[in-house]
Amino acid sequence: MSATAAGPDTVQLWFCLNEALDEATSTLLAGHWLDEHEREIAGRFLFERDRRQYLVAHALVRRVLSLETGIPEAEATIWRSSRGRPFLQTPPASYGRPGAGDTELDFNLSHAHGCNVVAVTRGRRVGVDVERLDRGAERGLDWIVESFAPEERAYLTGIGPGSRRDRATLRLWTLKEAYAKARGLGLGLPFDSFAFELAEDRGVVGFRPPEGDSAERWLFAELEPRPQVLVSLAVEKTAHDAAPPARLLIHDGFPWGRAAPREVALPAGHHALPALAGSAAH
C-alpha cells in the first residue's frame, strides 16, 4: 500500500470545488464512470447547477475509490443501505495494489454550494459533512437550531444573534450530520438525541451520544479547507482492535494524479457529556 493510501491509522480527506472540473469534463466523466442508478438521479435535477454538483461529486468519489483500490472508476460497484448510505463492494484480491482488499474500506461523501468532500479510511466507519459558513446570510438558521439538543440551544442562545452564532450553529449542524452519516442513520437519527460541546474556535471538547452508543467510540475534527468553508469529520475510534486513527491526509483539487497531501494530526479525543435529567442517553 502506498504512503498516501488510507490505512487503519489514517483518514484521507479529498476536497474539490466544482470549478476544478469544467462542465464538459464532468459530463464526459459521468457518462463513462457513473452507474445506471447515479445517471438516473443526475437526470432528475431541474437546475443545471444542481446536476453539475452531483456529477462532480460522484466523479470525485469514483476517482478516489480507484486510487485507493486500483479498481477502474467505471467498474467500482457501489451499493447503498436501506437508508441510502453508500458502501464499496469488497474488491477481489486480484485488484489493485497489494493489501487493497485486506481491510474493509469505508468512505463518505458530502457536497454543498459548489464544494465536494470525500473521506476514506479502513477498518472503521467515517462520516463527513461540508457547509459554507456564509450560508446564514442567505437564510435564517433558526429552523436548524430547533432540531438541536436542549444544551446546544441554550449555548447558542447565550451567544446571541450574529455571525458568531451562525458559525457555531453550522459547526454543530455539520458535526451532527457527519456523526449520523458515520452511523449510517442520516436524518433518521433525531438531532436532539445527542449533543456536542464546542471549543471556542475549533474542535469538540465534549460529546453526549444517543442511546446505545458511547462517547469514547468516536473522534471528531473540524477543518476549513477554504475561507468560509467548514468540513466536519466523525471517525470511529475503536474498530477491530486497531490503534485509534492518528493521521489525517488532506488532498486539494480533483485527483488526476497523486500530488502530496497535507498531513495533520487527528484530535486525541473529548470528554463524555453527562446525560440530561430524565434522559436515557448514556
C-alpha positions as CSV (number, residue, x, y, z in Angstrom):
1,M,0.0,0.0,0.0
2,S,1.4,3.4,-0.9
3,A,2.3,6.0,1.6
4,T,-0.8,8.0,0.7
5,A,-3.2,5.2,0.8
6,A,-5.7,5.0,3.7
7,G,-4.8,2.5,6.4
8,P,-6.4,1.7,9.8
9,D,-4.4,4.6,11.4
10,T,-5.1,7.1,8.7
11,V,-8.1,9.0,7.4
12,Q,-7.9,10.7,4.0
13,L,-10.0,13.7,3.0
14,W,-10.4,14.8,-0.6
15,F,-11.7,18.3,-1.1
16,C,-12.7,19.6,-4.5
17,L,-14.6,22.6,-5.8
18,N,-17.0,22.2,-8.7
19,E,-14.8,24.6,-10.7
20,A,-11.9,22.1,-10.7
21,L,-13.8,20.3,-13.4
22,D,-15.4,22.2,-16.3
23,E,-18.9,21.3,-17.3
24,A,-17.8,19.4,-20.4
25,T,-15.3,17.3,-18.5
26,S,-17.7,16.5,-15.6
27,T,-20.4,15.4,-18.1
28,L,-17.9,13.3,-20.1
29,L,-16.5,11.6,-16.9
30,A,-20.0,10.9,-15.6
31,G,-21.0,9.3,-18.9
32,H,-18.1,6.9,-18.6
33,W,-17.9,6.3,-14.9
34,L,-21.3,6.6,-13.2
35,D,-23.6,3.6,-12.9
36,E,-27.2,3.4,-14.1
37,H,-28.5,4.4,-10.7
38,E,-26.3,7.5,-10.5
39,R,-27.1,8.6,-14.1
40,E,-30.8,8.3,-13.3
41,I,-30.5,10.5,-10.3
42,A,-28.5,13.1,-12.3
43,G,-31.2,13.2,-14.9
44,R,-33.8,14.2,-12.4
45,F,-32.4,17.6,-11.4
46,L,-34.3,20.6,-12.6
47,F,-31.4,23.1,-12.3
48,E,-28.2,22.7,-14.1
49,R,-26.1,23.9,-11.1
50,D,-27.6,21.0,-9.0
51,R,-26.9,18.5,-11.7
52,R,-23.3,19.7,-12.1
53,Q,-22.8,19.5,-8.4
54,Y,-24.0,15.9,-8.4
55,L,-21.8,14.9,-11.4
56,V,-18.6,16.4,-9.9
57,A,-19.2,14.9,-6.5
58,H,-19.8,11.4,-7.8
59,A,-17.0,11.5,-10.4
60,L,-14.7,12.5,-7.4
61,V,-16.0,9.5,-5.4
62,R,-15.2,7.1,-8.2
63,R,-11.8,8.6,-8.8
64,V,-10.8,8.4,-5.1
65,L,-12.0,4.8,-4.8
66,S,-10.0,3.9,-7.9
67,L,-6.9,5.5,-6.4
68,E,-7.5,3.6,-3.1
69,T,-8.2,0.2,-4.6
70,G,-6.9,0.0,-8.1
71,I,-10.5,-0.7,-9.4
72,P,-11.2,1.3,-12.6
73,E,-13.7,4.1,-12.0
74,A,-16.4,2.6,-14.1
75,E,-16.1,-0.9,-12.5
76,A,-16.4,0.0,-8.9
77,T,-19.7,-1.5,-7.5
78,I,-21.3,0.8,-5.0
79,W,-24.3,-0.5,-3.1
80,R,-26.5,1.5,-0.7
81,S,-28.1,0.7,2.6
82,S,-31.8,1.0,3.2
83,R,-31.1,4.5,4.5
84,G,-29.1,5.4,1.4
85,R,-25.5,5.2,2.8
86,P,-23.1,4.1,0.1
87,F,-20.6,1.3,0.5
88,L,-18.0,-0.1,-1.9
89,Q,-18.4,-3.8,-2.6
90,T,-15.3,-5.6,-1.4
91,P,-12.9,-5.8,-4.3
92,P,-11.3,-9.1,-5.4
93,A,-7.8,-9.7,-4.1
94,S,-6.5,-9.6,-7.6
95,Y,-7.4,-6.0,-8.0
96,G,-5.3,-3.0,-7.3
97,R,-2.3,-2.5,-5.0
98,P,-1.1,-5.2,-2.6
99,G,-3.3,-5.2,0.5
100,A,-6.1,-3.2,-1.1
101,G,-8.7,-5.7,-0.1
102,D,-7.2,-6.8,3.2
103,T,-9.2,-4.4,5.4
104,E,-12.7,-3.2,4.6
105,L,-12.6,0.3,3.1
106,D,-15.2,2.8,4.3
107,F,-16.0,6.2,2.6
108,N,-18.4,9.0,2.9
109,L,-19.4,11.9,0.6
110,S,-20.8,15.4,1.2
111,H,-21.4,18.2,-1.3
112,A,-23.0,21.6,-1.0
113,H,-22.8,25.0,-2.6
114,G,-20.1,24.1,-5.1
115,C,-17.9,22.2,-2.6
116,N,-17.3,18.4,-2.6
117,V,-15.5,16.3,0.0
118,V,-14.9,12.6,0.3
119,A,-13.5,10.9,3.4
120,V,-11.9,7.4,3.3
121,T,-10.5,5.1,5.9
122,R,-10.2,1.3,6.5
123,G,-11.4,-0.9,9.2
124,R,-13.7,1.7,10.8
125,R,-16.6,4.0,10.0
126,V,-16.3,7.5,8.8
127,G,-18.7,10.4,8.2
128,V,-18.2,13.8,6.7
129,D,-20.2,17.0,6.1
130,V,-19.4,20.3,4.3
131,E,-21.2,23.7,4.5
132,R,-20.4,27.2,3.6
133,L,-20.1,29.4,6.6
134,D,-21.9,32.3,4.8
135,R,-25.0,30.2,4.5
136,G,-26.6,32.0,7.4
137,A,-26.5,35.2,5.4
138,E,-28.8,33.7,2.7
139,R,-31.5,32.4,5.0
140,G,-32.1,32.2,8.7
141,L,-30.8,29.3,10.7
142,D,-33.5,29.2,13.4
143,W,-35.1,26.1,11.8
144,I,-31.7,24.3,12.2
145,V,-31.4,25.3,15.9
146,E,-34.9,24.0,16.7
147,S,-33.6,20.4,15.9
148,F,-30.7,20.6,18.4
149,A,-30.4,19.2,21.9
150,P,-31.5,21.4,24.8
151,E,-28.0,22.2,26.0
152,E,-26.9,23.2,22.5
153,R,-29.9,25.5,22.1
154,A,-29.0,27.1,25.5
155,Y,-25.4,27.5,24.3
156,L,-26.5,29.3,21.1
157,T,-28.9,31.5,23.0
158,G,-26.1,32.6,25.2
159,I,-24.1,33.8,22.2
160,G,-26.8,36.0,20.8
161,P,-27.7,36.8,17.2
162,G,-25.0,37.5,14.6
163,S,-22.2,35.9,12.6
164,R,-20.6,34.2,15.6
165,R,-23.8,32.5,16.5
166,D,-24.4,31.5,12.8
167,R,-20.9,29.9,12.8
168,A,-21.5,28.0,16.0
169,T,-24.8,26.8,14.6
170,L,-23.3,25.4,11.4
171,R,-20.4,23.9,13.3
172,L,-22.9,21.9,15.4
173,W,-25.0,21.0,12.3
174,T,-22.1,19.7,10.3
175,L,-20.8,17.7,13.3
176,K,-24.2,16.1,13.7
177,E,-24.5,15.3,10.0
178,A,-21.0,13.8,10.0
179,Y,-21.8,11.6,13.0
180,A,-25.2,10.5,11.8
181,K,-23.7,9.6,8.4
182,A,-20.9,7.6,10.0
183,R,-23.5,5.7,11.9
184,G,-25.4,5.1,8.7
185,L,-28.6,6.6,10.0
186,G,-28.6,10.0,8.4
187,L,-31.6,12.1,9.2
188,G,-33.2,9.0,10.8
189,L,-31.2,9.9,13.9
190,P,-33.0,12.7,15.8
191,F,-30.5,15.6,16.2
192,D,-31.8,16.3,19.7
193,S,-30.8,12.8,20.9
194,F,-27.1,13.7,21.1
195,A,-25.1,16.8,21.8
196,F,-21.7,18.4,21.3
197,E,-19.7,20.9,23.4
198,L,-17.6,23.1,21.2
199,A,-14.2,24.6,21.8
200,E,-14.1,28.4,21.3
201,D,-12.6,28.5,17.8
202,R,-12.5,24.9,16.5
203,G,-12.8,21.4,17.9
204,V,-15.0,19.3,20.1
205,V,-14.4,19.2,23.8
206,G,-17.4,17.1,24.8
207,F,-19.9,14.7,23.3
208,R,-23.1,13.1,24.6
209,P,-24.0,10.2,22.3
210,P,-27.5,8.9,21.6
211,E,-28.8,5.9,23.5
212,G,-26.8,2.7,22.6
213,D,-23.6,4.4,21.7
214,S,-20.5,5.6,23.7
215,A,-18.7,8.9,23.6
216,E,-15.3,7.1,23.7
217,R,-16.1,5.3,20.4
218,W,-15.6,8.5,18.2
219,L,-13.2,11.2,17.2
220,F,-14.3,14.5,15.7
221,A,-12.4,17.1,13.7
222,E,-13.3,20.4,12.1
223,L,-11.4,21.9,9.1
224,E,-11.6,24.9,6.9
225,P,-10.1,23.9,3.5
226,R,-11.1,27.2,2.1
227,P,-12.1,30.5,3.7
228,Q,-15.8,30.3,4.7
229,V,-15.9,26.6,4.1
230,L,-16.4,24.2,7.0
231,V,-15.8,20.5,6.9
232,S,-16.7,18.3,9.9
233,L,-15.4,14.7,10.3
234,A,-16.6,11.9,12.5
235,V,-14.3,8.9,12.7
236,E,-14.8,5.6,14.6
237,K,-12.0,5.4,17.2
238,T,-12.0,1.7,18.1
239,A,-12.6,-1.0,15.5
240,H,-11.2,-4.5,15.0
241,D,-8.7,-3.8,17.9
242,A,-6.8,-1.4,15.6
243,A,-5.0,1.6,17.1
244,P,-7.0,4.8,17.1
245,P,-6.6,6.8,13.9
246,A,-3.9,9.5,14.3
247,R,-3.2,10.9,10.8
248,L,-5.4,13.0,8.6
249,L,-4.2,13.4,5.0
250,I,-5.9,16.3,3.2
251,H,-5.9,16.4,-0.6
252,D,-7.0,19.5,-2.6
253,G,-8.5,19.6,-6.1
254,F,-9.7,16.9,-8.4
255,P,-7.2,14.0,-8.1
256,W,-5.9,13.4,-11.6
257,G,-2.6,12.5,-10.2
258,R,-1.0,11.8,-6.8
259,A,0.0,15.2,-5.5
260,A,1.4,15.0,-2.0
261,P,-1.4,15.6,0.6
262,R,-1.1,17.9,3.6
263,E,-0.9,15.9,6.9
264,V,-2.4,17.0,10.2
265,A,-2.9,15.1,13.4
266,L,-6.3,14.0,14.4
267,P,-7.6,15.2,17.8
268,A,-6.9,12.8,20.7
269,G,-10.4,12.8,22.0
270,H,-13.0,14.6,24.1
271,H,-14.9,14.1,27.4
272,A,-18.3,12.5,27.7
273,L,-21.1,14.9,28.5
274,P,-23.5,13.9,31.2
275,A,-26.9,12.7,30.2
276,L,-29.8,15.1,30.6
277,A,-32.0,14.6,33.6
278,G,-34.7,12.1,32.7
279,S,-32.8,11.1,29.5
280,A,-32.0,7.5,28.6
281,A,-28.9,8.6,26.7
282,H,-25.6,7.4,28.1
